[in-house]
Amino acid sequence: MKKLINEVAHVVPDMLAGLAALHPQLALLQGQNIVLRADAREAAARGEVALISGGGAGHEPAHGGYVGAGMLSAAVAGEVFTSPSTDAVLEAIRAVAGRAGVLLIVKNYTGDRLNFGLAAEIARAEGIAVEMVVVADDVALSANGDHAGRRGLAGTVLVHKIAGAAASGGAPLAEVAQAARDAAAALGTMGVALTPCTVPAAGKPGFTLGEAEIEWGLGIHGEAGVERGTLVPAADVAARLLKQIAGDLALQAGERVALLVNNLGGTPASELDIVAGSALAQLAQQNIKVERAWAGTFLSALEMAGISLTLLRVDERRLALLDAATQAPAWPAGDGRIAAGTQSVHAAAAAPVAPTAQDGARMSADAPLRRVIEAVCARLQQAEALLTDMDQKVGDGDLGISMARAAQGIREDLAGWPSEQQPAAVLRAMSATVRRVVGGTSGPLYAILLMRAAASLEEQRRADAPAWAAAFSEAVKGVMELGGAKAGDRTMVDALLPAAQALQASLDAGETTAVALDAAVSAAEQGAAATSAMTPRRGRSSYIGQRALGHPDPGAHAVGLWLASVRDALKA
């Protein structure tokens, strides 16, 4: 188990202490795992209904992150995935209660219902007006099935917001409670998990999943779902979840909803956005109007990778409550309004990407230059997995993808390039393609390599072997100038430079083009192999220092691959 904690027994108090330290509008109830509004007593004295929620820890930012003016007055935290005790809930009630009373918002789990419910009974006996609303928005479970009841999931956060806004607006307890109940009845949530999570006290995941397996319809306590299935595209995930939710709520075309895309803990923001885009598109196709939508981490299950979707029926009153201001730190700053459609702006006019011949001639299908280019592209696409694996050991793992993307882009554009009678124009066109389709480090370096070679050929006004050798040397200089690398820095230069030098030396010695190319390839391969003993001083490998030793530089290795393809194609 790898977690950034101090001691397992101190996870909850340490977490709450950090939360309160970061947000001065929050306070901790002494001796308790309870987060309060720092102004809770003042709010109670003004006659504001107090709102309390909570449950087991491990759902951050719920529930402490939703404490603040406009949302909760207090949040009670139990141990990870464990309901807080009755006495802890009772202490929270006593701490924030005023003459307007207290509303408890409870997720539908047996432990939470029992402990919050008993605390409410005791508080009422003490003369405190207390009401309790139970949220059971999990549509993965049938409403009347043989189970402990539908679970409370991420939709609970929307109930916090609606009830909190009603309380902040001065509504009495009965009205605040009714707003919460109505919202809970208008909710539906369903989730999907890509990985399990690990409870600190347990030290191991609650279940296991295969490489291509996912869990549909799970809760938020690390348990398995109602069905195990095979991983499908994000659009299909969104479609299935929305179909279940909309069917359960009996949503009809023309109805208005709020959408919550919730990260279960370990899902990247990029994937949340992909799911959100898919969900919005599908709801639009069904003529269901999304009035508000948010994507982020609202109610998690520790580090579980996965998402849940929530739909909430809305009207003008409910929208106003969702839009009301709050100081709760975890409520998103955005107002949740969505664009009517994806906005796009036309790019500024640019010069033609590929220079063309005066007569409009294009490269013939059997031209030697075209044969060389296609051979290089084929080799780089074949080597994608190898280069990716090599780069994952010493870098960020994107080299194979970048090289394959460049090769694919070149193959798609090749037919429209100038003829082989204009090799400099062909190289410029290739450079334009590379810089368009490949970012990162490889894109600009290969683009400058091709541009410098083109400029050299144009200056020489010939395209024999010595001219190509000179162009190659100038191209390598361009890479070194732009990238700042030199021989020995453990980069592609350690293959490029010796290859260019060997090619030039062989031709100067009177060797044939074939022999010179053999020498260049051999020098590139030896240079690439030598990088495994070099301490990196440039490129991403420099970030891991000595740990790169023993692994050849993938960029240098790629040079050897495509140079060998050039040689082999010319010999064929």
N, C-alpha and C positions, 0 to 999 in steps of 0.2 A: 504494500500500500504506500503510495507516494502522495502526500498531502501537505500543504503548507499550514501546519498547525503546531502548537506547542505541546500540549498533552491532550489525549483523547477526552479526559474528564473535564477539560477546561474549554472545549471548543465553543460552546454556546456563550458563556460569559465573556470570553475573549472577543468573540465576534461582535457581541452587542456593545462592548466597550469601544471597539473601533468605530462602529457605526455612530455612536453618540459623540465620540471625539471629532468626527468629521462634520457633524451637523449640530450647530449650537442651538437650534430650535428643538432638539430632542434632549431628554434626560433619562436616567436610569433610576428605577425604584430601588432604594438601598437594600441589599441582601437578596434581591429577586432578579430573575431573568425576565424583566418587564421593561419595555421601552415606553416612555410617556412623552406627550407634548410638554415642553418646558412650561407652557402657559396653561396647562390643563386646569388648574384650580381657578385661574382667572376666567377661563371659558365657562366653567361650571357656575361660577358666581354670576356670570352674565345671563344665565338661564339657558345655556346651550346643552342640548342632549349630548351625552358622551357616548362614543362608539368604541367598542373593544372587540378585537379579533385575536387570532393566534392559532397555535397548534404546535406540532413538532417543528424543530429547526430543520434546516436542510432545504428550505424552499426559497431562499433569499433571491430577490430582495423582500419577498413576503416573510414575515408580516411587519417587521419593524420599519421597513422602508416606506410603508404607507401610513406611518404616524406623522401627523402634522395638521395644521389648520386646514379644514376643507376635506379631511379624510378621517383617519382614526385618531382617537384620543390616547389609546394605549394598545400595545400588542404584547401578548403573553407567549413566551417561547418555552417549549419543553425541550428535552434532549432530542437529538436528531431523529426525526420521524416518530417521535413519541409525544403523545398529548401531555400538556402541562397538567399539574395536579389541580384538584379542586381548590385547595388553599391558595395556590398561586393566582388563579383566576379571581378568587374572592378578594385578594389583596389589590388586584388591579381595579376591581369595581370600587372598592372603598377609596382608592387613591384619586379617582377621577369623577366620582358621582357628585352630582349637585341636585338641586330641587327639580330639574327637568328630567332626571332619570338617566338610565343607561340602556343602550341597545348592544346585545352580544350578537356578532355575526360569526357563525360557526360552520365549518365545512362538515359534510355529512360522513363522519367517521365515528365509530362507536365510542372510542375513548374521548374524543372531543365533545360529542353530545352529552356523555355522562358527566364529565368534569365541568363543562361550562353550565350544563343544566342544573347540577347540584349546587354550584356556586350561586346561580341565579336564585334558587329556592332559599338558600341561606340569606342572601342579600335582601330578598323581599321580606323575610322574617325580621330583618333588622330595620325595616322601614324604607328601603331603597327601591324605587320604582325600576324594575328591570324587565325588559322584553328580550326574546331570543329569536333570531331568524336563522334557519338552517339552509345552507346552499347545497344543492345536489344536482349539479349541471352535467354530470357524466352521461352522455347518451350512448356510450359503448355498452352499457348494461341496460337491460330491459327495465321498464318502469315498474313492472310487477313480477320480476324474476325471483328465483330462489337464491337470494344473496342478501347481504347485510344492508342493501340499499345503494342507490346511486351515490357515487362519491362526489365530494366537492373538489373542483379543479380550478383552473385559472380564471374562469368566469367570476369567481368570488371577488377578484380584484375590482371588477366593474361594479359589483354590489357595494364594495367599500366606497367607491367614488360617488356613486349615486346617493347612498345614505349619508355620506359625509357632507356632500353639498347641501342636502336637505337640512341636516342638523345645523350646518354653518349659517344657513339662511333663516334660522329661528323657528323651524317647524317643531311642533310638539312631538313627544315620544311616539304616540300612536301613529302619527303621520309619517315620521321617519321610518318606523318599523314597517308600515304598509308599503312605502316606496321601495324598501329593501326586499320585501316579500314579492312584490310585483316584478321587480327586476329579476329576482332569482327564478321566478316562474317563466320568464321570457328568455332564459338563457339555455344554450346548449354548447357543450364542449366535448371534443374527442382528441386523443393524442396518439402519436406513433413514436416508438423509440428505435434508434439505431444501435445503441449500446446500453448496457446496464450501468448502474452506479454503485459506489462502494461506501457504505456507512462506516464512519471511522471506528466505531466500537466493534463492528463485525470484522473489518479488515479484508474483506473479499466481496466481489460483486454478488448481488442477490440472485442473478441468473446469468446464463451465458448465451451468446448468440454467435452463429456462424458468420463467415465473411459476407454472405449475401442475404442474411436473415434480418428481419425487423419484427417488432412486436406492435400489434395494433390494439388500441383501446386499453392502454394501461393507466394506472393511477399515478400518484406522485410520491410513492414511498418505496421505490426501488423494486416493486413487485412486477411479475410478468403481466402481459396483457391478456385479452380475451382470445387472441388468435395470433399465431406466428405465421409469417408469410415471407415472401421473397422481395428483396429490395426492388422498387419500381421508381420511375422518374418522378421528380417533384410534382409535376402537374398531375400525375396519377394519384399521388398521395393526397394532394389538396382535393382532388375530385371525390375520392372516396370519403374523406372526412366530412366534406361539405354535404355530400349526399346523405350521410347518416344524420348529421345535425339538422339539415333543412327538413328531412323527412320526419324527424322526431318533433320538431317545432311546428310541422305542417305549414311551412312557409310557402306563400303563394307569390306568383309574379306580381310585381308592383309594390311589394312590401319593403319597408325600410329597416336597415340593420346597422349595427356597429360590429366591426370585425377586430378580433384580437389574435395576432399571430405570436404565440408564446414559445420562447426558447426553454426547453426543459433543463438546460444547464450547459451543455457542451457543443451547441450548434453555432457555427460561425455566422456572423451577421450577413455575409453574402448569401448563405443558404436560406436564411430567414427572408431576405428580400426576394429570392427566387420563388419561394413558396407563397409569399404575399402577392407577388405579381400574378402567379397562377390562380390564386384564390380570387383576386379581384376580377380577373378576366372571366373566370367561370361564373361568378355571381352576376356579372354584367350580361353574360349570355343568357342567364336564366331570368333576366329583367328584375333582379333583386337589387335595390338601390342601397349602396354602401354609403351611409352618411358620415361615418367616422371609421378610421382604421389605424391601428398601431401595430408595430412589430418590434419585439425586444424581449428581454428577460423580465417576466412579470411574476411568475410563480414556478420555481424550478424544482428539480429533483437531484440536488447536488450537481455532479458533473455529467449527468446522463445526456447523451447526444440524441436529439429528437425535438419534436415540436408538438404543440397542440393548437387547434383552431377553436375559437369561440365566436358564436354569433349571438347577438342580443337584439331583440326587437326594440325599435326606438320610435318615439313620437317627439313632438316639440318640447314637451316637459322633460322627458328623459334626456334629450340632447342638451337642454339647458343645464341640467345637473352634471352631465359629463363634461361640459365646457367650462363649468365654474372653476374659479382659481383654487389652487391648493398649494400648500407649502410642503407636502409630503415629498421627501427627496427622491423616491423611486418612481413617482408618476412622471411620464414623459413630458418634456418641455413643449413638444409640438402639439397643436390643437387637434390632430387626427383627421383634419380635412384632406381629401384626396383630390388629385388632379382629374379634370374632366376627361383628359386623354393624355397620352404621353406627348410631352412637348419636344419638338425638335427644331433646331436652327440650322439653316443652310450654311455650309462651310464657305469660306471665302474662295473665290476663283483662284485656281493654281495653274501653273504652267503644265503643259502636257507631261504625263508621267514618262512615257517612252518616246524618245526621239524617233523620227521616221525618215525613211529615205525620200529623196526628192521625187523619185518615180513611184513611191508607194510600195516598193518591193518588200516582201516579207521573207523570213528565213525558211528555206526549203526543208522539207521533212527529212531528207537524207544528207543534209549538210554535216560535215565533220564537227563543226562547232556545236550544232544542235545535239549531235550524238554524245559529245562530251558532257554537255549540260544535263542531258537526261540521265546519263550514267551516274553523275554526281548526285542528282536528286534521288535516284533509286537507292543508291548506297546509304544516303543519310536517312531516308525513311526506314530502310531495313535496320539501321543501327539505333533507332529511337529508344528501344528498351535498354540496350547496352549503355548508351550515353546517359540515359536517365539514372540507371543504377550507379554508374560511376560518379555522376554529379551528386547523387544523394549522399555518397560517402564523404564528400569534401565541400559541397556547396548547398544550393537550395533545390537541386533536383530538376531544374527546368531546361537544361541544355538539350536533352533529347527531344523534348516537345518543341523547343524553338527551332532546332535544325530541321525537324520534320515539317514544321509549319512553313519554314522558308522554302523547303523543297516543293511542298504542295502548291504554294503560291506561284513559284517559278513555273511549274508545270502548267498551271492554269493560264498564265500570261504569255507563255513562250510563243504560241502561234501568232500573236500580234506584234511581235518584236521585229525590228529591222532585219534585213538580210545578213547573211554571214559575210557579205562583202564589206560590211561596216562593223567590224568587231568592237570598236570603241563604243558605238551606239548601242550594241547589244549589251555590253557591260554596264553602261549607264542605265539601261532599262532594267537589267537584273538588280542593280543597286536600288533603284526606285521601288521595285517589288519587295526586296528584302526589308528596306526601312519602313515600308507600309505595313507588312504583315508580322514583323518580328520586333518586339520591344526588348526590354532588359538590357543586358550587356552585349549579347551576340549580334543583335540587329544593327546598331550603329557601327560596330567594329567591322562586320562583313560589308556593310554599305560603304564605308570609307575605303576598305580594301578594293572593292570593285570600282569605285569612283577614281581612285588614284591610278589604278591600272588603265582605266579608260583614258585618262588625261595623258598618260605616258604614251599610249599607242597613237593618240591623236598628234602628239608633238613629233613622234618619230615618223609618222605618215607611212608606216609599213607594218606588216604583221607576220614577219618571219620568226624563226625560233629565237634569235638574239633579241628581237624587239619584245617578244613575249617575256623573255627572261628579265630584261630591263624593266618592263612594266610590273612584273612580279616583285622585283626589288623595291620599286617605288611604292607599290601597294603595301608591302610590309612596313616601310618607313611611315606610311600614313597611319597604320594601325598602332605603331609604337608612339607616334606623336599624339594621337587622339586618346589612346588608353593610358599612356604614361608608363607602360611596361617596357622592360629591357630584358635581354637574355639573362637567365638565372632567377627571374622573379616568379617562375612557375606559372606561366600563362600560355596561351596559344602561340605567343611570340617564340617560345622555346622550340616549337616545331616549325613555324613559319620562317624564322631567320636562317637557321641552318639549311633549310630546304632551298631558299632563294640563293644563298651563297653557293651551295653545291651545284645547283642548276647553272649558275653563271660560270663557275669555275670549270665545269665539264665542257661547256660550249667554248670557253676561251681556250681550253686545251685541245680543241679540235675534235671532240667526241661527237658522235651522232646524237640527234635529238632523243632517240630511244634510250641511249646510254645515259644521257644527261638527266632524263626523267627518272630513270632507275636510281641515279645518285640522289636526286632531290627527294624521292619517296623514302629511300633508306635513311637519309639525314633527318627527315621529318619524324619517322618512326623511332629512330634512336633518340632524337631530342625529346619526343613525348615520353618515352620510357624513362629517360633520365630525370624527368620531373618528379618521379616517385621519391627521389632522395633529396629533393629541394624543399627548403622551408619557404612557404608562400609569403610573398611580400606585396602582391597585387591580387585583385580579384576577390571573390567571396571566400576562397580557401584561406585567405590571410586572416579571416576572423577566427579560424580554429587552430591556427599556428601549427605546432608540432604534431597535432592529431592527424594532419593530412599526410604525414610521412608514411611511405609504403603504398600509397595510392597514386597512380599517375594522374596528371591533370586532364580532365575530360575534354577541355577545349583543345589542348594540344593533340590529344588522341584523335579528335575529329578531323584535324588538319591532315593527319596521316591517312585517314580513311578517304577523304575526298581527293587528295593528291593521287593516291593509288588508283582511284576511279578515272581520273584524267589520263593517267598513263595507260591504263588498260584499254580505255576507249580509243585512244589514238593508235594503239598497236593493233586493234581489232580490224 
